[in-house]
């Protein structure tokens, strides 16, 4: 899996990675103590196969169910 392009997070959140090559990012609270962060990381790493990293990973769920459209008026011009 290629390295993800990560978005800037709010100040109370941070990324941790479930694989050594900085892939499979998850977002956690920065308020966790080191022990709690390590425990959460271990749980997430042991269960990472159930996390949907891409829509195609969500077996049995139609992509059309996961997507939505925002209908705009015909004369709308983005600003």
MMTF fields as JSON, N, C-alpha, C and O atoms, coordinates in Angstrom:
{
  "mmtfVersion": "1.0.0",
  "mmtfProducer": "UNKNOWN",
  "numBonds": 315,
  "numAtoms": 316,
  "numGroups": 79,
  "numChains": 1,
  "numModels": 1,
  "chainsPerModel": [1],
  "groupsPerChain": [79],
  "chainIdList": ["A"],
  "bondAtomList": [4, 2, 8, 6, 12, 10, 16, 14, 20, 18, 24, 22, 28, 26, 32, 30, 36, 34, 40, 38, 44, 42, 48, 46, 52, 50, 56, 54, 60, 58, 64, 62, 68, 66, 72, 70, 76, 74, 80, 78, 84, 82, 88, 86, 92, 90, 96, 94, 100, 98, 104, 102, 108, 106, 112, 110, 116, 114, 120, 118, 124, 122, 128, 126, 132, 130, 136, 134, 140, 138, 144, 142, 148, 146, 152, 150, 156, 154, 160, 158, 164, 162, 168, 166, 172, 170, 176, 174, 180, 178, 184, 182, 188, 186, 192, 190, 196, 194, 200, 198, 204, 202, 208, 206, 212, 210, 216, 214, 220, 218, 224, 222, 228, 226, 232, 230, 236, 234, 240, 238, 244, 242, 248, 246, 252, 250, 256, 254, 260, 258, 264, 262, 268, 266, 272, 270, 276, 274, 280, 278, 284, 282, 288, 286, 292, 290, 296, 294, 300, 298, 304, 302, 308, 306, 312, 310],
  "bondOrderList": [1, 1, 1, 1, 1, 1, 1, 1, 1, 1, 1, 1, 1, 1, 1, 1, 1, 1, 1, 1, 1, 1, 1, 1, 1, 1, 1, 1, 1, 1, 1, 1, 1, 1, 1, 1, 1, 1, 1, 1, 1, 1, 1, 1, 1, 1, 1, 1, 1, 1, 1, 1, 1, 1, 1, 1, 1, 1, 1, 1, 1, 1, 1, 1, 1, 1, 1, 1, 1, 1, 1, 1, 1, 1, 1, 1, 1, 1],
  "groupList": [{"groupName": "UNK", "atomNameList": ["N", "CA", "C", "O"], "elementList": ["N", "C", "C", "O"], "formalChargeList": [0, 0, 0, 0], "bondAtomList": [1, 0, 2, 1, 3, 2], "bondOrderList": [1, 1, 2], "singleLetterCode": "X", "chemCompType": "L-PEPTIDE LINKING"}],
  "groupTypeList": [0, 0, 0, 0, 0, 0, 0, 0, 0, 0, 0, 0, 0, 0, 0, 0, 0, 0, 0, 0, 0, 0, 0, 0, 0, 0, 0, 0, 0, 0, 0, 0, 0, 0, 0, 0, 0, 0, 0, 0, 0, 0, 0, 0, 0, 0, 0, 0, 0, 0, 0, 0, 0, 0, 0, 0, 0, 0, 0, 0, 0, 0, 0, 0, 0, 0, 0, 0, 0, 0, 0, 0, 0, 0, 0, 0, 0, 0, 0],
  "groupIdList": [1, 2, 3, 4, 5, 6, 7, 8, 9, 10, 11, 12, 13, 14, 15, 16, 17, 18, 19, 20, 21, 22, 23, 24, 25, 26, 27, 28, 29, 30, 31, 32, 33, 34, 35, 36, 37, 38, 39, 40, 41, 42, 43, 44, 45, 46, 47, 48, 49, 50, 51, 52, 53, 54, 55, 56, 57, 58, 59, 60, 61, 62, 63, 64, 65, 66, 67, 68, 69, 70, 71, 72, 73, 74, 75, 76, 77, 78, 79],
  "secStructList": [7, 7, 7, 7, 7, 7, 7, 7, 7, 7, 6, 6, 3, 3, 3, 3, 3, 3, 3, 6, 6, 6, 3, 3, 3, 3, 3, 3, 3, 6, 6, 1, 7, 2, 2, 2, 2, 2, 2, 2, 2, 2, 2, 2, 2, 2, 6, 4, 4, 4, 1, 7, 1, 1, 4, 4, 4, 1, 6, 6, 1, 7, 2, 2, 2, 2, 7, 7, 7, 7, 7, 7, 7, 6, 6, 7, 7, 7, 7],
  "xCoordList": [0.845, 0.0, 0.893, 1.794, 0.671, 1.502, 1.233, 0.169, 2.226, 2.083, 0.948, 0.867, 0.09, -1.091, -0.73, 0.218, -1.499, -1.403, -2.325, -3.548, -1.734, -2.504, -2.941, -2.214, -4.123, -4.671, -4.211, -3.875, -4.197, -3.89, -5.03, -6.203, -4.671, -5.669, -5.871, -5.044, -6.973, -7.203, -6.128, -5.532, -5.884, -4.761, -4.866, -3.845, -6.048, -6.206, -6.127, -6.373, -5.785, -5.701, -4.326, -3.604, -3.97, -2.717, -2.855, -3.739, -1.953, -1.913, -0.975, 0.061, -1.351, -0.442, -0.587, -1.627, 0.439, 0.452, 0.483, 1.198, -0.298, -0.392, 0.648, 0.762, 1.409, 2.508, 3.76, 3.686, 4.912, 6.184, 6.533, 7.215, 6.093, 6.462, 5.5, 5.285, 4.93, 3.994, 2.807, 2.424, 2.246, 1.012, -0.059, 0.231, -1.273, -2.44, -2.549, -2.438, -2.766, -2.884, -4.236, -5.258, -4.225, -5.444, -5.274, -4.152, -6.373, -6.352, -6.731, -7.734, -5.906, -6.183, -6.069, -5.596, -6.5, -6.419, -5.006, -4.341, -4.543, -3.225, -3.28, -2.239, -4.486, -4.617, -4.378, -4.372, -4.182, -3.901, -2.512, -1.575, -2.39, -1.079, -0.319, -0.93, 0.99, 1.828, 1.386, 1.306, 1.1, 0.669, -0.649, -0.809, -1.591, -2.883, -2.711, -3.342, -1.855, -1.599, -0.992, -1.378, -0.046, 0.573, -0.445, -0.449, -1.31, -2.332, -3.319, -3.671, -3.762, -4.681, -4.016, -4.639, -2.748, -2.014, -1.947, -2.125, -1.691, -1.62, -2.967, -3.029, -4.039, -5.381, -5.692, -6.156, -5.435, -5.715, -4.86, -5.35, -3.596, -2.727, -3.225, -3.161, -3.72, -4.194, -5.508, -5.854, -6.239, -7.536, -7.534, -8.602, -6.364, -6.312, -6.946, -7.268, -7.13, -7.759, -9.25, -9.847, -9.865, -11.293, -11.562, -12.716, -10.513, -10.676, -10.71, -9.868, -11.671, -11.775, -10.896, -11.247, -9.769, -8.846, -9.303, -9.013, -10.013, -10.571, -11.979, -12.301, -12.803, -14.166, -14.149, -15.013, -13.168, -13.09, -12.804, -13.03, -12.31, -12.052, -13.332, -13.337, -14.403, -15.654, -16.459, -17.367, -16.123, -16.747, -18.233, -18.63, -19.024, -20.449, -21.232, -22.45, -20.542, -21.225, -21.037, -19.909, -22.127, -22.062, -21.485, -21.923, -20.5, -19.964, -21.045, -20.907, -22.12, -23.187, -23.897, -24.472, -23.86, -24.448, -23.575, -24.085, -22.265, -21.321, -21.115, -20.542, -21.555, -21.305, -22.564, -23.681, -22.352, -23.484, -23.187, -22.037, -24.221, -24.099, -24.717, -25.695, -24.137, -24.725, -25.259, -24.498, -26.55, -27.167, -27.17, -27.68, -26.591, -26.512, -27.445, -27.81, -27.812, -28.644, -27.844, -26.62, -28.535, -27.891, -26.997, -25.97, -27.368, -26.599, -25.55, -24.966, -25.309, -24.337, -22.919, -22.546, -22.135, -20.734, -19.889, -20.078, -18.967, -18.148, -17.296, -16.856, -17.065, -16.264, -14.925, -14.122],
  "yCoordList": [-1.171, 0.0, 1.237, 1.333, 2.182, 3.377, 4.281, 4.227, 5.113, 6.054, 7.023, 7.571, 7.224, 8.062, 9.546, 9.937, 10.347, 11.791, 12.181, 12.094, 12.607, 12.828, 14.276, 15.2, 14.452, 15.778, 16.303, 15.526, 17.607, 18.226, 17.938, 18.078, 17.538, 17.188, 18.328, 19.234, 18.265, 19.188, 18.954, 17.879, 19.956, 19.903, 18.779, 18.382, 18.26, 17.206, 15.795, 14.812, 15.698, 14.402, 14.205, 15.167, 12.942, 12.642, 11.322, 10.512, 11.135, 9.892, 8.907, 9.289, 7.647, 6.538, 5.58, 5.543, 4.821, 3.928, 2.486, 2.131, 1.663, 0.262, -0.606, -1.795, -0.019, -0.742, 0.107, 1.336, -0.548, 0.135, 1.158, 2.139, 0.965, 1.863, 3.053, 3.59, 3.452, 4.575, 4.433, 5.373, 3.244, 3.009, 2.568, 2.255, 2.549, 2.221, 3.152, 2.711, 4.44, 5.4, 5.317, 5.043, 5.554, 5.719, 6.989, 7.425, 7.569, 8.808, 8.505, 7.844, 9.003, 8.81, 10.148, 11.135, 10.164, 11.357, 11.532, 10.55, 12.771, 13.013, 12.957, 12.97, 12.894, 12.875, 11.488, 11.344, 10.479, 9.143, 9.112, 9.726, 8.404, 8.185, 7.196, 6.462, 7.173, 6.313, 4.853, 4.165, 4.383, 2.988, 2.738, 1.713, 3.676, 3.535, 3.557, 2.78, 4.448, 4.531, 3.23, 2.74, 2.683, 1.412, 0.271, -0.553, 0.234, -0.818, -0.686, -1.677, 0.541, 0.766, 0.381, -0.251, 0.764, 0.414, -1.087, -1.564, -1.833, -3.295, -3.884, -4.793, -3.373, -3.871, -3.572, -4.447, -2.335, -1.965, -2.77, -3.177, -3.005, -3.802, -5.236, -5.837, -5.784, -7.176, -7.298, -8.388, -6.207, -6.235, -5.454, -5.165, -5.109, -4.211, -4.786, -4.035, -6.092, -6.674, -6.378, -6.533, -5.953, -5.645, -4.167, -3.766, -3.366, -1.944, -1.777, -2.33, -1.023, -0.769, 0.404, 1.554, 0.135, 1.197, 1.823, 2.987, 1.052, 1.514, 0.945, -0.037, 1.547, 1.045, -0.414, -1.198, -0.775, -2.156, -3.151, -4.349, -2.673, -3.55, -3.922, -4.869, -3.192, -3.428, -4.5, -4.196, -5.738, -6.876, -6.967, -6.819, -7.208, -7.373, -6.076, -6.097, -4.931, -3.638, -2.998, -2.793, -2.69, -2.072, -0.665, 0.105, -0.3, 1.06, 2.116, 3.232, 1.787, 2.764, 3.082, 4.161, 2.165, 2.392, 3.338, 4.09, 3.298, 4.089, 5.491, 6.337, 5.752, 7.038, 7.886, 7.382, 9.181, 10.088, 11.193, 11.427, 11.845, 12.974, 14.197, 14.098, 15.34, 16.596, 17.268, 17.673, 17.376, 17.956, 19.477, 20.028, 20.135, 21.585, 22.153, 21.478, 23.371, 24.031, 24.187, 24.317, 24.173, 24.189, 25.412, 25.31, 26.56, 27.787, 28.047, 29.13, 27.078, 27.26, 27.32, 26.516, 28.267, 28.391, 28.315, 29.131, 27.356, 27.253, 28.491, 29.118, 28.841, 30.024, 29.641, 30.512],
  "zCoordList": [0.0, 0.0, 0.0, 0.833, -0.905, -0.955, 0.242, 0.859, 0.554, 1.661, 1.353, 0.254, 2.318, 2.124, 2.202, 2.883, 1.498, 1.613, 2.77, 2.654, 3.875, 5.091, 5.224, 4.858, 5.748, 5.976, 7.328, 8.222, 7.473, 8.75, 9.715, 9.37, 10.922, 11.927, 12.917, 13.023, 13.63, 14.73, 15.789, 15.845, 16.622, 17.562, 18.591, 19.154, 18.853, 19.862, 19.268, 19.967, 17.984, 17.31, 16.696, 16.434, 16.47, 15.764, 15.013, 15.291, 14.054, 13.295, 13.979, 14.524, 13.941, 14.223, 13.054, 12.397, 12.804, 11.648, 12.107, 13.045, 11.437, 11.814, 11.129, 11.428, 10.211, 9.573, 9.637, 9.655, 9.673, 9.875, 8.802, 9.099, 7.583, 6.482, 6.37, 5.283, 7.501, 7.585, 6.636, 5.939, 6.634, 5.894, 6.881, 8.035, 6.42, 7.222, 8.438, 9.582, 8.172, 9.269, 9.965, 9.335, 11.257, 12.045, 12.868, 13.126, 13.272, 14.027, 15.468, 15.737, 16.397, 17.82, 18.539, 17.974, 19.767, 20.606, 21.141, 21.471, 21.229, 21.822, 23.348, 24.005, 23.916, 25.37, 25.976, 27.198, 25.141, 25.669, 26.297, 25.785, 27.391, 27.988, 27.108, 26.333, 27.221, 26.38, 26.468, 25.451, 27.678, 27.857, 27.126, 26.464, 27.244, 26.574, 25.058, 24.342, 24.58, 23.145, 22.618, 21.556, 23.366, 22.967, 22.947, 22.032, 23.969, 24.034, 22.876, 22.237, 22.612, 21.499, 20.181, 19.328, 20.017, 18.803, 18.589, 17.469, 19.65, 19.544, 19.146, 18.318, 19.729, 19.383, 17.922, 17.19, 17.498, 16.109, 15.134, 14.081, 15.466, 14.592, 14.479, 13.407, 15.585, 15.544, 14.775, 14.32, 14.623, 13.944, 12.631, 12.092, 12.107, 10.945, 9.686, 8.765, 9.625, 8.434, 8.351, 7.286, 9.461, 9.426, 9.133, 8.987, 9.049, 8.746, 7.232, 6.524, 6.739, 5.304, 4.903, 5.166, 4.277, 3.864, 2.557, 2.281, 1.759, 0.488, 0.39, 1.059, -0.426, -0.594, -1.045, -0.654, -1.867, -2.348, -1.222, -1.392, -0.077, 1.071, 1.817, 2.602, 1.58, 2.295, 1.575, 0.801, 1.833, 1.159, 1.505, 2.661, 0.497, 0.697, 0.762, 0.939, 0.618, 0.631, -0.738, -1.186, -1.385, -2.702, -2.594, -1.739, -3.449, -3.427, -3.62, -3.119, -4.337, -4.534, -3.209, -3.06, -2.265, -0.946, -0.117, 0.713, -0.345, 0.443, -0.105, 0.582, -1.292, -1.922, -1.925, -1.812, -2.058, -2.125, -3.135, -3.505, -3.559, -4.477, -3.827, -3.086, -4.113, -3.674, -4.931, -5.81, -4.997, -6.186, -6.046, -5.071, -7.04, -7.048, -8.103, -9.065, -7.907, -8.902, -10.196, -10.167, -11.312, -12.627, -12.837, -13.508, -12.278, -12.508, -11.406, -11.361, -10.53, -9.447, -10.001, -10.856, -9.517, -9.896, -8.609, -7.707, -8.513, -7.315, -7.101, -8.064, -5.869, -5.535, -4.992, -4.659]
}
